[in-house]
Amino acid sequence: MRNADISQEGASSKGKPNRKVQATAVPLLVSNLDWSAEEVKETRARLASLEEDWDAPGMEEYDHL
């Protein structure tokens, strides 16, 4: 899994910041998010319905986008 380093680079014509995204090969760990145990359980429960699709054959291709 990759983390995205999002840094601002100037502003668009509408005044919204333009962002540059750079992928790095650092694993995203829940322990680095400073979430409480309750937040982790709640988020896991919300994402549980996606597990079957996430683990379906061929989904690893999305890792290369």
KOLNU-824021 format. One record per residue: residue in three letters; x, y, z of N, C-alpha, C in turn. Coordinates in Angstrom, 2 decimals. Layout:
<vexdrens>
<vexdren res="ALA" n_c1="X" n_c2="Y" n_c3="Z" ca_c1="X" ca_c2="Y" ca_c3="Z" c_c1="X" c_c2="Y" c_c3="Z"/>
...
</vexdrens>
This chain:
<vexdrens>
<vexdren res="MET" n_c1="0.84" n_c2="-1.17" n_c3="0.00" ca_c1="0.00" ca_c2="0.00" ca_c3="0.00" c_c1="0.89" c_c2="1.23" c_c3="0.00"/>
<vexdren res="ARG" n_c1="0.43" n_c2="2.30" n_c3="-0.58" ca_c1="1.21" ca_c2="3.52" ca_c3="-0.67" c_c1="0.53" c_c2="4.65" c_c3="0.06"/>
<vexdren res="ASN" n_c1="1.32" n_c2="5.52" n_c3="0.62" ca_c1="0.80" ca_c2="6.74" ca_c3="1.21" c_c1="0.95" c_c2="7.85" c_c3="0.20"/>
<vexdren res="ALA" n_c1="0.07" n_c2="8.81" n_c3="0.24" ca_c1="0.16" ca_c2="9.94" ca_c3="-0.66" c_c1="0.63" c_c2="11.15" c_c3="0.12"/>
<vexdren res="ASP" n_c1="1.67" n_c2="11.80" n_c3="-0.35" ca_c1="2.15" ca_c2="13.03" ca_c3="0.23" c_c1="1.50" c_c2="14.16" c_c3="-0.55"/>
<vexdren res="ILE" n_c1="0.57" n_c2="14.86" n_c3="0.07" ca_c1="-0.17" ca_c2="15.92" ca_c3="-0.62" c_c1="0.37" c_c2="17.26" c_c3="-0.15"/>
<vexdren res="SER" n_c1="0.95" n_c2="17.99" n_c3="-1.07" ca_c1="1.46" ca_c2="19.31" ca_c3="-0.73" c_c1="0.84" c_c2="20.33" c_c3="-1.66"/>
<vexdren res="GLN" n_c1="0.61" n_c2="21.51" n_c3="-1.13" ca_c1="-0.02" ca_c2="22.56" ca_c3="-1.94" c_c1="1.00" c_c2="23.19" c_c3="-2.87"/>
<vexdren res="GLU" n_c1="0.55" n_c2="23.48" n_c3="-4.05" ca_c1="1.39" ca_c2="24.14" ca_c3="-5.05" c_c1="0.58" c_c2="25.21" c_c3="-5.75"/>
<vexdren res="GLY" n_c1="0.60" n_c2="26.42" n_c3="-5.25" ca_c1="-0.11" ca_c2="27.51" ca_c3="-5.89" c_c1="-1.61" c_c2="27.42" c_c3="-5.71"/>
<vexdren res="ALA" n_c1="-2.35" n_c2="28.18" n_c3="-6.54" ca_c1="-3.81" ca_c2="28.18" ca_c3="-6.47" c_c1="-4.38" c_c2="28.16" c_c3="-7.87"/>
<vexdren res="SER" n_c1="-5.56" n_c2="27.58" n_c3="-8.01" ca_c1="-6.23" ca_c2="27.52" ca_c3="-9.30" c_c1="-6.84" c_c2="28.89" c_c3="-9.60"/>
<vexdren res="SER" n_c1="-7.43" n_c2="29.02" n_c3="-10.77" ca_c1="-8.06" ca_c2="30.29" ca_c3="-11.15" c_c1="-9.26" c_c2="30.61" c_c3="-10.26"/>
<vexdren res="LYS" n_c1="-9.81" n_c2="29.61" n_c3="-9.59" ca_c1="-10.94" ca_c2="29.83" ca_c3="-8.68" c_c1="-10.47" c_c2="30.02" c_c3="-7.24"/>
<vexdren res="GLY" n_c1="-9.16" n_c2="30.12" n_c3="-7.03" ca_c1="-8.63" ca_c2="30.35" ca_c3="-5.71" c_c1="-8.46" c_c2="29.10" c_c3="-4.87"/>
<vexdren res="LYS" n_c1="-8.79" n_c2="27.93" n_c3="-5.44" ca_c1="-8.61" ca_c2="26.68" ca_c3="-4.71" c_c1="-7.17" c_c2="26.21" c_c3="-4.89"/>
<vexdren res="PRO" n_c1="-6.59" n_c2="25.65" n_c3="-3.84" ca_c1="-5.19" ca_c2="25.22" ca_c3="-3.97" c_c1="-5.04" c_c2="24.05" c_c3="-4.93"/>
<vexdren res="ASN" n_c1="-4.00" n_c2="24.10" n_c3="-5.74" ca_c1="-3.63" ca_c2="22.95" ca_c3="-6.57" c_c1="-2.78" c_c2="22.05" c_c3="-5.70"/>
<vexdren res="ARG" n_c1="-2.93" n_c2="20.77" n_c3="-5.84" ca_c1="-2.17" ca_c2="19.85" ca_c3="-5.00" c_c1="-1.36" c_c2="18.90" c_c3="-5.84"/>
<vexdren res="LYS" n_c1="-0.16" n_c2="18.66" n_c3="-5.40" ca_c1="0.72" ca_c2="17.70" ca_c3="-6.04" c_c1="0.71" c_c2="16.45" c_c3="-5.16"/>
<vexdren res="VAL" n_c1="0.46" n_c2="15.29" n_c3="-5.76" ca_c1="0.40" ca_c2="14.05" ca_c3="-5.01" c_c1="1.59" c_c2="13.19" c_c3="-5.42"/>
<vexdren res="GLN" n_c1="2.31" n_c2="12.73" n_c3="-4.40" ca_c1="3.47" ca_c2="11.88" ca_c3="-4.65" c_c1="3.30" c_c2="10.59" c_c3="-3.86"/>
<vexdren res="ALA" n_c1="3.31" n_c2="9.45" n_c3="-4.53" ca_c1="3.16" ca_c2="8.17" ca_c3="-3.87" c_c1="4.50" c_c2="7.71" c_c3="-3.32"/>
<vexdren res="THR" n_c1="4.46" n_c2="7.17" n_c3="-2.11" ca_c1="5.65" ca_c2="6.60" ca_c3="-1.51" c_c1="5.34" c_c2="5.17" c_c3="-1.08"/>
<vexdren res="ALA" n_c1="6.35" n_c2="4.35" n_c3="-0.97" ca_c1="6.16" ca_c2="2.95" ca_c3="-0.63" c_c1="6.21" c_c2="2.73" c_c3="0.89"/>
<vexdren res="VAL" n_c1="5.41" n_c2="3.49" n_c3="1.63" ca_c1="5.36" ca_c2="3.37" ca_c3="3.08" c_c1="3.99" c_c2="2.79" c_c3="3.44"/>
<vexdren res="PRO" n_c1="3.96" n_c2="1.72" n_c3="4.22" ca_c1="2.65" ca_c2="1.14" ca_c3="4.58" c_c1="1.85" c_c2="2.09" c_c3="5.47"/>
<vexdren res="LEU" n_c1="0.56" n_c2="2.12" n_c3="5.26" ca_c1="-0.33" ca_c2="2.92" ca_c3="6.08" c_c1="-0.76" c_c2="2.06" c_c3="7.26"/>
<vexdren res="LEU" n_c1="-0.38" n_c2="2.45" n_c3="8.44" ca_c1="-0.69" ca_c2="1.69" ca_c3="9.65" c_c1="-1.73" c_c2="2.42" c_c3="10.48"/>
<vexdren res="VAL" n_c1="-2.70" n_c2="1.69" n_c3="10.96" ca_c1="-3.73" ca_c2="2.28" ca_c3="11.81" c_c1="-3.09" c_c2="2.93" c_c3="13.03"/>
<vexdren res="SER" n_c1="-2.04" n_c2="2.33" n_c3="13.54" ca_c1="-1.38" ca_c2="2.87" ca_c3="14.73" c_c1="-0.79" c_c2="4.27" c_c3="14.49"/>
<vexdren res="ASN" n_c1="-0.55" n_c2="4.62" n_c3="13.24" ca_c1="-0.03" ca_c2="5.95" ca_c3="12.91" c_c1="-1.12" c_c2="7.00" c_c3="12.75"/>
<vexdren res="LEU" n_c1="-2.37" n_c2="6.59" n_c3="12.82" ca_c1="-3.47" ca_c2="7.52" ca_c3="12.59" c_c1="-3.97" c_c2="8.20" c_c3="13.86"/>
<vexdren res="ASP" n_c1="-3.50" n_c2="7.75" n_c3="15.01" ca_c1="-3.96" ca_c2="8.29" ca_c3="16.29" c_c1="-5.46" c_c2="8.13" c_c3="16.47"/>
<vexdren res="TRP" n_c1="-6.01" n_c2="7.03" n_c3="15.98" ca_c1="-7.44" ca_c2="6.73" ca_c3="16.15" c_c1="-7.64" c_c2="5.98" c_c3="17.46"/>
<vexdren res="SER" n_c1="-8.79" n_c2="6.18" n_c3="18.06" ca_c1="-9.15" ca_c2="5.41" ca_c3="19.24" c_c1="-9.58" c_c2="4.01" c_c3="18.79"/>
<vexdren res="ALA" n_c1="-9.63" n_c2="3.08" n_c3="19.75" ca_c1="-10.08" ca_c2="1.72" ca_c3="19.43" c_c1="-11.50" c_c2="1.76" c_c3="18.88"/>
<vexdren res="GLU" n_c1="-12.33" n_c2="2.63" n_c3="19.41" ca_c1="-13.72" ca_c2="2.75" ca_c3="18.94" c_c1="-13.76" c_c2="3.24" c_c3="17.49"/>
<vexdren res="GLU" n_c1="-12.92" n_c2="4.20" n_c3="17.13" ca_c1="-12.88" ca_c2="4.69" ca_c3="15.75" c_c1="-12.43" c_c2="3.59" c_c3="14.79"/>
<vexdren res="VAL" n_c1="-11.48" n_c2="2.77" n_c3="15.22" ca_c1="-11.00" ca_c2="1.66" ca_c3="14.39" c_c1="-12.13" c_c2="0.66" c_c3="14.16"/>
<vexdren res="LYS" n_c1="-12.83" n_c2="0.27" n_c3="15.23" ca_c1="-13.92" ca_c2="-0.69" ca_c3="15.11" c_c1="-15.05" c_c2="-0.14" c_c3="14.23"/>
<vexdren res="GLU" n_c1="-15.38" n_c2="1.12" n_c3="14.41" ca_c1="-16.46" ca_c2="1.74" ca_c3="13.62" c_c1="-16.10" c_c2="1.79" c_c3="12.14"/>
<vexdren res="THR" n_c1="-14.87" n_c2="2.17" n_c3="11.85" ca_c1="-14.43" ca_c2="2.25" ca_c3="10.45" c_c1="-14.38" c_c2="0.87" c_c3="9.82"/>
<vexdren res="ARG" n_c1="-13.89" n_c2="-0.13" n_c3="10.57" ca_c1="-13.85" ca_c2="-1.51" ca_c3="10.06" c_c1="-15.25" c_c2="-2.00" c_c3="9.74"/>
<vexdren res="ALA" n_c1="-16.20" n_c2="-1.69" n_c3="10.61" ca_c1="-17.58" ca_c2="-2.11" ca_c3="10.38" c_c1="-18.16" c_c2="-1.45" c_c3="9.13"/>
<vexdren res="ARG" n_c1="-17.84" n_c2="-0.20" n_c3="8.92" ca_c1="-18.34" ca_c2="0.52" ca_c3="7.73" c_c1="-17.76" c_c2="-0.04" c_c3="6.44"/>
<vexdren res="LEU" n_c1="-16.52" n_c2="-0.50" n_c3="6.50" ca_c1="-15.85" ca_c2="-1.01" ca_c3="5.30" c_c1="-16.08" c_c2="-2.50" c_c3="5.05"/>
<vexdren res="ALA" n_c1="-16.67" n_c2="-3.20" n_c3="6.02" ca_c1="-16.86" ca_c2="-4.64" ca_c3="5.91" c_c1="-17.66" c_c2="-5.03" c_c3="4.66"/>
<vexdren res="SER" n_c1="-18.62" n_c2="-4.21" n_c3="4.27" ca_c1="-19.43" ca_c2="-4.54" ca_c3="3.09" c_c1="-18.62" c_c2="-4.51" c_c3="1.79"/>
<vexdren res="LEU" n_c1="-17.45" n_c2="-3.90" n_c3="1.81" ca_c1="-16.61" ca_c2="-3.81" ca_c3="0.61" c_c1="-15.60" c_c2="-4.94" c_c3="0.51"/>
<vexdren res="GLU" n_c1="-15.47" n_c2="-5.74" n_c3="1.56" ca_c1="-14.42" ca_c2="-6.74" ca_c3="1.63" c_c1="-14.45" c_c2="-7.75" c_c3="0.48"/>
<vexdren res="GLU" n_c1="-15.62" n_c2="-8.24" n_c3="0.13" ca_c1="-15.72" ca_c2="-9.23" ca_c3="-0.93" c_c1="-15.23" c_c2="-8.66" c_c3="-2.27"/>
<vexdren res="ASP" n_c1="-15.65" n_c2="-7.45" n_c3="-2.60" ca_c1="-15.18" ca_c2="-6.81" ca_c3="-3.84" c_c1="-13.69" c_c2="-6.52" c_c3="-3.76"/>
<vexdren res="TRP" n_c1="-13.22" n_c2="-6.04" n_c3="-2.62" ca_c1="-11.81" ca_c2="-5.67" ca_c3="-2.44" c_c1="-10.90" c_c2="-6.87" c_c3="-2.68"/>
<vexdren res="ASP" n_c1="-11.33" n_c2="-8.04" n_c3="-2.21" ca_c1="-10.52" ca_c2="-9.25" ca_c3="-2.32" c_c1="-10.80" c_c2="-10.06" c_c3="-3.59"/>
<vexdren res="ALA" n_c1="-11.64" n_c2="-9.59" n_c3="-4.47" ca_c1="-11.98" ca_c2="-10.31" ca_c3="-5.68" c_c1="-10.76" c_c2="-10.44" c_c3="-6.60"/>
<vexdren res="PRO" n_c1="-10.67" n_c2="-11.55" n_c3="-7.33" ca_c1="-9.55" ca_c2="-11.73" ca_c3="-8.28" c_c1="-9.51" c_c2="-10.57" c_c3="-9.28"/>
<vexdren res="GLY" n_c1="-8.31" n_c2="-10.08" n_c3="-9.55" ca_c1="-8.13" ca_c2="-9.00" ca_c3="-10.51" c_c1="-8.09" c_c2="-7.61" c_c3="-9.90"/>
<vexdren res="MET" n_c1="-8.51" n_c2="-7.48" n_c3="-8.64" ca_c1="-8.53" ca_c2="-6.16" ca_c3="-8.02" c_c1="-7.14" c_c2="-5.60" c_c3="-7.76"/>
<vexdren res="GLU" n_c1="-6.13" n_c2="-6.45" n_c3="-7.74" ca_c1="-4.77" ca_c2="-5.96" ca_c3="-7.50" c_c1="-4.31" c_c2="-5.02" c_c3="-8.63"/>
<vexdren res="GLU" n_c1="-4.98" n_c2="-5.09" n_c3="-9.77" ca_c1="-4.66" ca_c2="-4.17" ca_c3="-10.88" c_c1="-4.86" c_c2="-2.71" c_c3="-10.48"/>
<vexdren res="TYR" n_c1="-5.77" n_c2="-2.47" n_c3="-9.56" ca_c1="-6.02" ca_c2="-1.10" ca_c3="-9.11" c_c1="-4.84" c_c2="-0.54" c_c3="-8.32"/>
<vexdren res="ASP" n_c1="-4.00" n_c2="-1.42" n_c3="-7.79" ca_c1="-2.80" ca_c2="-0.97" ca_c3="-7.06" c_c1="-1.83" c_c2="-0.25" c_c3="-7.98"/>
<vexdren res="HIS" n_c1="-1.94" n_c2="-0.50" n_c3="-9.28" ca_c1="-0.99" ca_c2="0.07" ca_c3="-10.25" c_c1="-1.48" c_c2="1.38" c_c3="-10.85"/>
<vexdren res="LEU" n_c1="-2.65" n_c2="1.84" n_c3="-10.45" ca_c1="-3.17" ca_c2="3.11" ca_c3="-11.01" c_c1="-2.54" c_c2="4.31" c_c3="-10.36"/>
</vexdrens>
